[in-house]
């Protein structure tokens, strides 16, 4: 078979593996809690808090949709016209148009051109978050975090761009195979590296002081069969009033991380309820599942890119001769942007199912539905969430069940326990 046939076969196999893992590892059979319980939960929430959350989300909406729209327009303008290829050529010109200079400098130029177009909308979002009091971060701190993000993106982007175009340069017929393996491997590597190298760039972590809460959290993790090496406190309060907790790392590096805002806002029982939910992710190996799905998806994307390389009309629009040349980086980013928008609702549907399973795990572990419901109400109020969002936006953007769904789950669990 020709390389194209092998690439097509690999793509089919990868998509089949994605479908199989999604079917086996995602809990599709459990329906949401009854709507009557959701309505009852909504009535329990303070009306002014619900109105405040909806006002906040409404204020965020223009900047969110505007940022998405301008990002898509910028990606298409760079990728489906010769403009992107021209930028890559311009970046490589001081180095004699060398392919490596075009891949690295031209690729980063195209990436950050798209980022800069969306910067006003990011600033708009930050101004809204500050106006509603959810952010404690001034413009200076916001700018520093933004530059940190750009620096990390530049490093990761450089690795991807140089690696990808080195493969396409030296293996022009079989680059899809090496590229797919590299994309999958890099995805897995980042899962391990992120908690150790990336998280400390944005937050400082200190051990939770010895006391009853620390002992209870460690004991709960041991009881759940998910032993942790430490309980850490993240200094989230220097940029937000939002509350949260999570479990990160694997094996001997697994640790519970609690926002300092959560410790200030919530009583100990509610902190345990949040951590119990996060332990559910570790217990069910949700991070492993997500990493595997992401790795397979990245490998499938590389195979799909290779197959798209025969679409002459697409290449002609971008002003390039092949997807394997560095001048085509803008076209690849445009395809990736469109694919991400299309795949987003499906990814969120998968995430909501997994989060709902972690909720049920927390209820079974703590056996305290009242505290679980109270914690969900507190999360919504402090984080300025809409507890019962618009169904269309919920389907498109929500990665977690709504607040009323989670509170209703606690009600249903309490009835079944009785």
Buried (B, 14 or more C-beta within 10 A) or exposed (E): EEBBEBBBEBBEBBBEBBEEBBEEBBEEEEEBBEEEBBEBBBEEBEEEBBEBBBEBBEBBEEBBEBBBEBBBEBBBBBBBBBBBBBBBBEBBBEEEBBBBBBBBBBBBBBBBBBBEBBEEBBBBBBBBBBEBEBBBBEEEEBEEBBEEBBEBBEEBBBEBBBBBBBBBBEBEEBBBBBBBBBBBEBBBEBBEEEBEEBBEEBBEBEEBEEEEBBEBBBEBBEEBEBEBEBBBBBBBBBBBBBBBBBBBBEEEEBBBBBBBBBBEBBBBBBBBBBBBBBBBBBBBEBBBBBBBBBBBBBBBBBBBBBBBBEEEEBBEBBBBBEBBBBBBBBBBBBBBBBEBBEEBEEBBBBBBBBBBBBBBBBBEBBEBBEBBBBBBBBBBBBBBBBBBBBEEEBEEBBEBBBBBBBBBBBBBBBEEEE
